[in-house]
C-alpha cells in the first residue's frame, strides 16, 4: 500500500536510492531498523515530493528533494519527516542526489560537529574509497584541512589522491599511524574517522595529536579491544562512539539544516559532488550488495527506481 504521511511528514516518489554497508548488515539481521521505521532497506533517496502531511509548510508536491531515512529507501515511495529533507541542487542528477544524505551528513556530524575539525587541521579517514571516505575527503578539503586516507589497493589510493586526499596509504602494506604523523610534522591528526573498530584502535590513538578525537562509526573489524587508558590521560585524547540512524527526527533536522548552512552553497556550485561508482536498477539490488561486499567499488553505488 502507498505510505501515507502523518503530521510533519512528506511522501516522496523515489527516483533513486543509494546503497550503504549498513544495508548489508540489516539484510543479514544484524542491524534492525529503529522502532517505527520501515523494515524495507535504504537509508537515503532522492525524488519528487508527492504529498505533504499536516503542518508541513516548507515543501510542496513537485519539489525536488533528497532525504535521510531511517529505512524504506529501496522502494517507489517512502514517507519521511520533513526535517530530514534537503533540496536537490540543480547541479546534481537524481542518482547523484541519492548519494548525498547518508554519507555527507554522517561526515558532517562526526568529523565537524563531534570531531571539531577546522581549517588548518587534519583528519585520518579509513576506507577512503568508500562513500564515507570520498565524502570526508571532499568536505575536509573544502574546509581547508589535510586529509590522510587509507584504502585496500594502490589503485584506490591513487583515486583517493585524485579527489583531494593529501596522503593515501595502502593499509595492506603501509603504516597509517606513521603516515599520519609524517603528514602533520610529527604532531598527529585532529580527528580519526573509523568504521573498522578493534583492530585499528591502538594505531588510531597513535595517529592522534594531543587533544585529538577518535570518532568510531562502525565495527567492521570487531568490537572488543584493549585500550591504554594512560595514553588517553596524558595526551588528553577522546574516543567518541556515534550512530546516526536512530537519532530523534529533531536532531536529524538540526543536522541537515546545519549542513546546508555550511556546505549547501558548495553543493549548489558543484564544488563538492558525490563520487558515484555505478548505477544499477532497483531490481539488481542484490548485485549492488555483492559489489559492496567485495569492495569492488569506489564511491557510492546507486539504485535507479
Secondary structure as a PSIPRED ss2 file (coil, helix, strand):
# PSIPRED VFORMAT (PSIPRED V4.0)

   1 X C   1.000  0.000  0.000
   2 X C   1.000  0.000  0.000
   3 X C   1.000  0.000  0.000
   4 X C   1.000  0.000  0.000
   5 X C   1.000  0.000  0.000
   6 X C   1.000  0.000  0.000
   7 X C   1.000  0.000  0.000
   8 X C   1.000  0.000  0.000
   9 X E   0.000  0.000  1.000
  10 X E   0.000  0.000  1.000
  11 X E   0.000  0.000  1.000
  12 X E   0.000  0.000  1.000
  13 X E   0.000  0.000  1.000
  14 X E   0.000  0.000  1.000
  15 X E   0.000  0.000  1.000
  16 X E   0.000  0.000  1.000
  17 X E   0.000  0.000  1.000
  18 X E   0.000  0.000  1.000
  19 X E   0.000  0.000  1.000
  20 X C   1.000  0.000  0.000
  21 X H   0.000  1.000  0.000
  22 X H   0.000  1.000  0.000
  23 X H   0.000  1.000  0.000
  24 X H   0.000  1.000  0.000
  25 X H   0.000  1.000  0.000
  26 X H   0.000  1.000  0.000
  27 X H   0.000  1.000  0.000
  28 X C   1.000  0.000  0.000
  29 X C   1.000  0.000  0.000
  30 X C   1.000  0.000  0.000
  31 X C   1.000  0.000  0.000
  32 X C   1.000  0.000  0.000
  33 X C   1.000  0.000  0.000
  34 X C   1.000  0.000  0.000
  35 X C   1.000  0.000  0.000
  36 X C   1.000  0.000  0.000
  37 X C   1.000  0.000  0.000
  38 X C   1.000  0.000  0.000
  39 X C   1.000  0.000  0.000
  40 X C   1.000  0.000  0.000
  41 X C   1.000  0.000  0.000
  42 X C   1.000  0.000  0.000
  43 X C   1.000  0.000  0.000
  44 X E   0.000  0.000  1.000
  45 X E   0.000  0.000  1.000
  46 X E   0.000  0.000  1.000
  47 X E   0.000  0.000  1.000
  48 X E   0.000  0.000  1.000
  49 X E   0.000  0.000  1.000
  50 X E   0.000  0.000  1.000
  51 X E   0.000  0.000  1.000
  52 X E   0.000  0.000  1.000
  53 X C   1.000  0.000  0.000
  54 X C   1.000  0.000  0.000
  55 X C   1.000  0.000  0.000
  56 X C   1.000  0.000  0.000
  57 X C   1.000  0.000  0.000
  58 X C   1.000  0.000  0.000
  59 X C   1.000  0.000  0.000
  60 X C   1.000  0.000  0.000
  61 X C   1.000  0.000  0.000
  62 X C   1.000  0.000  0.000
  63 X C   1.000  0.000  0.000
  64 X E   0.000  0.000  1.000
  65 X E   0.000  0.000  1.000
  66 X E   0.000  0.000  1.000
  67 X E   0.000  0.000  1.000
  68 X E   0.000  0.000  1.000
  69 X C   1.000  0.000  0.000
  70 X C   1.000  0.000  0.000
  71 X C   1.000  0.000  0.000
  72 X C   1.000  0.000  0.000
  73 X C   1.000  0.000  0.000
  74 X C   1.000  0.000  0.000
  75 X C   1.000  0.000  0.000
  76 X C   1.000  0.000  0.000
  77 X E   0.000  0.000  1.000
  78 X E   0.000  0.000  1.000
  79 X E   0.000  0.000  1.000
  80 X E   0.000  0.000  1.000
  81 X E   0.000  0.000  1.000
  82 X H   0.000  1.000  0.000
  83 X H   0.000  1.000  0.000
  84 X H   0.000  1.000  0.000
  85 X E   0.000  0.000  1.000
  86 X E   0.000  0.000  1.000
  87 X E   0.000  0.000  1.000
  88 X C   1.000  0.000  0.000
  89 X C   1.000  0.000  0.000
  90 X C   1.000  0.000  0.000
  91 X C   1.000  0.000  0.000
  92 X C   1.000  0.000  0.000
  93 X C   1.000  0.000  0.000
  94 X H   0.000  1.000  0.000
  95 X H   0.000  1.000  0.000
  96 X H   0.000  1.000  0.000
  97 X H   0.000  1.000  0.000
  98 X H   0.000  1.000  0.000
  99 X C   1.000  0.000  0.000
 100 X C   1.000  0.000  0.000
 101 X H   0.000  1.000  0.000
 102 X H   0.000  1.000  0.000
 103 X H   0.000  1.000  0.000
 104 X H   0.000  1.000  0.000
 105 X H   0.000  1.000  0.000
 106 X H   0.000  1.000  0.000
 107 X H   0.000  1.000  0.000
 108 X H   0.000  1.000  0.000
 109 X H   0.000  1.000  0.000
 110 X H   0.000  1.000  0.000
 111 X H   0.000  1.000  0.000
 112 X H   0.000  1.000  0.000
 113 X H   0.000  1.000  0.000
 114 X H   0.000  1.000  0.000
 115 X C   1.000  0.000  0.000
 116 X C   1.000  0.000  0.000
 117 X C   1.000  0.000  0.000
 118 X C   1.000  0.000  0.000
 119 X C   1.000  0.000  0.000
 120 X C   1.000  0.000  0.000
 121 X C   1.000  0.000  0.000
 122 X E   0.000  0.000  1.000
 123 X E   0.000  0.000  1.000
 124 X E   0.000  0.000  1.000
 125 X E   0.000  0.000  1.000
 126 X C   1.000  0.000  0.000
 127 X C   1.000  0.000  0.000
 128 X C   1.000  0.000  0.000
 129 X C   1.000  0.000  0.000
 130 X C   1.000  0.000  0.000
 131 X H   0.000  1.000  0.000
 132 X H   0.000  1.000  0.000
 133 X H   0.000  1.000  0.000
 134 X H   0.000  1.000  0.000
 135 X H   0.000  1.000  0.000
 136 X H   0.000  1.000  0.000
 137 X H   0.000  1.000  0.000
 138 X H   0.000  1.000  0.000
 139 X H   0.000  1.000  0.000
 140 X H   0.000  1.000  0.000
 141 X H   0.000  1.000  0.000
 142 X H   0.000  1.000  0.000
 143 X C   1.000  0.000  0.000
 144 X C   1.000  0.000  0.000
 145 X C   1.000  0.000  0.000
 146 X E   0.000  0.000  1.000
 147 X E   0.000  0.000  1.000
 148 X E   0.000  0.000  1.000
 149 X E   0.000  0.000  1.000
 150 X E   0.000  0.000  1.000
 151 X E   0.000  0.000  1.000
 152 X C   1.000  0.000  0.000
 153 X C   1.000  0.000  0.000
 154 X H   0.000  1.000  0.000
 155 X H   0.000  1.000  0.000
 156 X H   0.000  1.000  0.000
 157 X H   0.000  1.000  0.000
 158 X H   0.000  1.000  0.000
 159 X H   0.000  1.000  0.000
 160 X H   0.000  1.000  0.000
 161 X H   0.000  1.000  0.000
 162 X H   0.000  1.000  0.000
 163 X C   1.000  0.000  0.000
 164 X C   1.000  0.000  0.000
 165 X C   1.000  0.000  0.000
 166 X C   1.000  0.000  0.000
 167 X E   0.000  0.000  1.000
 168 X E   0.000  0.000  1.000
 169 X E   0.000  0.000  1.000
 170 X E   0.000  0.000  1.000
 171 X C   1.000  0.000  0.000
 172 X C   1.000  0.000  0.000
 173 X C   1.000  0.000  0.000
 174 X C   1.000  0.000  0.000
 175 X C   1.000  0.000  0.000
 176 X H   0.000  1.000  0.000
 177 X H   0.000  1.000  0.000
 178 X H   0.000  1.000  0.000
 179 X H   0.000  1.000  0.000
 180 X H   0.000  1.000  0.000
 181 X H   0.000  1.000  0.000
 182 X H   0.000  1.000  0.000
 183 X H   0.000  1.000  0.000
 184 X C   1.000  0.000  0.000
 185 X C   1.000  0.000  0.000
 186 X C   1.000  0.000  0.000
 187 X C   1.000  0.000  0.000
 188 X C   1.000  0.000  0.000
 189 X E   0.000  0.000  1.000
 190 X E   0.000  0.000  1.000
 191 X E   0.000  0.000  1.000
 192 X E   0.000  0.000  1.000
 193 X E   0.000  0.000  1.000
 194 X E   0.000  0.000  1.000
 195 X C   1.000  0.000  0.000
 196 X C   1.000  0.000  0.000
 197 X E   0.000  0.000  1.000
 198 X H   0.000  1.000  0.000
 199 X H   0.000  1.000  0.000
 200 X H   0.000  1.000  0.000
 201 X H   0.000  1.000  0.000
 202 X H   0.000  1.000  0.000
 203 X H   0.000  1.000  0.000
 204 X H   0.000  1.000  0.000
 205 X H   0.000  1.000  0.000
 206 X H   0.000  1.000  0.000
 207 X H   0.000  1.000  0.000
 208 X E   0.000  0.000  1.000
 209 X E   0.000  0.000  1.000
 210 X E   0.000  0.000  1.000
 211 X E   0.000  0.000  1.000
 212 X E   0.000  0.000  1.000
 213 X E   0.000  0.000  1.000
 214 X E   0.000  0.000  1.000
 215 X E   0.000  0.000  1.000
 216 X E   0.000  0.000  1.000
 217 X C   1.000  0.000  0.000
 218 X C   1.000  0.000  0.000
 219 X C   1.000  0.000  0.000
 220 X C   1.000  0.000  0.000
 221 X C   1.000  0.000  0.000
 222 X E   0.000  0.000  1.000
 223 X C   1.000  0.000  0.000
 224 X C   1.000  0.000  0.000
 225 X C   1.000  0.000  0.000
 226 X C   1.000  0.000  0.000
 227 X C   1.000  0.000  0.000
 228 X C   1.000  0.000  0.000
 229 X H   0.000  1.000  0.000
 230 X H   0.000  1.000  0.000
 231 X H   0.000  1.000  0.000
 232 X H   0.000  1.000  0.000
 233 X H   0.000  1.000  0.000
 234 X H   0.000  1.000  0.000
 235 X H   0.000  1.000  0.000
 236 X C   1.000  0.000  0.000
 237 X C   1.000  0.000  0.000
 238 X E   0.000  0.000  1.000
 239 X E   0.000  0.000  1.000
 240 X E   0.000  0.000  1.000
 241 X E   0.000  0.000  1.000
 242 X C   1.000  0.000  0.000
 243 X C   1.000  0.000  0.000
 244 X C   1.000  0.000  0.000
 245 X C   1.000  0.000  0.000
 246 X C   1.000  0.000  0.000
 247 X C   1.000  0.000  0.000
 248 X C   1.000  0.000  0.000
 249 X H   0.000  1.000  0.000
 250 X H   0.000  1.000  0.000
 251 X H   0.000  1.000  0.000
 252 X H   0.000  1.000  0.000
 253 X H   0.000  1.000  0.000
 254 X H   0.000  1.000  0.000
 255 X H   0.000  1.000  0.000
 256 X H   0.000  1.000  0.000
 257 X H   0.000  1.000  0.000
 258 X H   0.000  1.000  0.000
 259 X H   0.000  1.000  0.000
 260 X H   0.000  1.000  0.000
 261 X H   0.000  1.000  0.000
 262 X H   0.000  1.000  0.000
 263 X H   0.000  1.000  0.000
 264 X H   0.000  1.000  0.000
 265 X H   0.000  1.000  0.000
 266 X H   0.000  1.000  0.000
 267 X H   0.000  1.000  0.000
 268 X H   0.000  1.000  0.000
 269 X H   0.000  1.000  0.000
 270 X C   1.000  0.000  0.000
 271 X C   1.000  0.000  0.000
 272 X C   1.000  0.000  0.000
 273 X C   1.000  0.000  0.000
 274 X C   1.000  0.000  0.000
 275 X C   1.000  0.000  0.000
 276 X E   0.000  0.000  1.000
 277 X E   0.000  0.000  1.000
 278 X E   0.000  0.000  1.000
 279 X E   0.000  0.000  1.000
 280 X E   0.000  0.000  1.000
 281 X E   0.000  0.000  1.000
 282 X H   0.000  1.000  0.000
 283 X H   0.000  1.000  0.000
 284 X H   0.000  1.000  0.000
 285 X H   0.000  1.000  0.000
 286 X H   0.000  1.000  0.000
 287 X H   0.000  1.000  0.000
 288 X H   0.000  1.000  0.000
 289 X H   0.000  1.000  0.000
 290 X H   0.000  1.000  0.000
 291 X H   0.000  1.000  0.000
 292 X H   0.000  1.000  0.000
 293 X H   0.000  1.000  0.000
 294 X C   1.000  0.000  0.000
 295 X C   1.000  0.000  0.000
 296 X C   1.000  0.000  0.000
 297 X C   1.000  0.000  0.000
 298 X C   1.000  0.000  0.000
 299 X C   1.000  0.000  0.000
 300 X E   0.000  0.000  1.000
 301 X E   0.000  0.000  1.000
 302 X E   0.000  0.000  1.000
 303 X E   0.000  0.000  1.000
 304 X E   0.000  0.000  1.000
 305 X C   1.000  0.000  0.000
